[in-house]
Amino acid sequence: MGLAEQLGEAMQAYQRAVDVLDQRAADLLGLNRTDMRCLELLFAPEPPSPGELAAAAGMTTGGVTTAIDRLERAGYATRERDSADRRRVTVRPTEAANRKIGAIYGPIVTDGQKFLRRYDDQTLAHILEFITHATQSCHEHAERLGR
C-alpha cells in the first residue's frame, strides 16, 4: 500500500476518532450532537446571528432556534442584541460553556501544540495546505450531495 492510500486510511481513522471524541464531549455536557455542533460554532471569532449559525450548521432557521433554546436552557448560550445594530441578534457562548469546553478540549490543544513543535515551518505549511484542501473538498462534496 502506497503512502497516499495509507494517508487516506489514516484520515478515515482520524474522522472516526473525532466522532467518538465529539460524542463523549456531548455526553459530558448533556447535549445531543446537533446542539453540540451549534455550540462549537459559537466559538467563532465573531458571534453568529441565528441565521448565520443555521447556515454554518446546515440547519433550518426553525431547527437552529430550537437548538439555541436548548443551549440557553442548559446554560451554554445566550442571545444578545448587537451594540452597533440593535435589530441584529447574535448568539454567544456563556462563561460556563467557556469553562467546560476549555476543560474538555484544552488538553487536546496543548497536546497538539506540543506535537507540532517538532515540525519546521515548511512542513507545517504543507500540513496546513492539506487540511485546508480536505476541508474545502468536504464542503464541496456536501454541497453536491445536498443538491
Stockholm file with secondary structure:
# STOCKHOLM 1.0

chainA/1-147         MGLAEQLGEAMQAYQRAVDVLDQRAADLLGLNRTDMRCLELLFAPEPPSPGELAAAAGMTTGGVTTAIDRLERAGYATRERDSADRRRVTVRPTEAANRKIGAIYGPIVTDGQKFLRRYDDQTLAHILEFITHATQSCHEHAERLGR
#=GR chainA/1-147 SS CCHHHHHHHHHHHHHHHHHHHHHHHHHHHTCCHHHHHHHHHTTSSSCCCHHHHHHHHTCCHHHHHHHHHHHHHHTSEEEEECSSCTTCEEEEECHHHHHHHHHHHHHHHHHHHHHHTTSCHHHHHHHHHHHHHHHHHHHHHHHHHHC
#=GC SS_cons         CCHHHHHHHHHHHHHHHHHHHHHHHHHHHTCCHHHHHHHHHTTSSSCCCHHHHHHHHTCCHHHHHHHHHHHHHHTSEEEEECSSCTTCEEEEECHHHHHHHHHHHHHHHHHHHHHHTTSCHHHHHHHHHHHHHHHHHHHHHHHHHHC
//
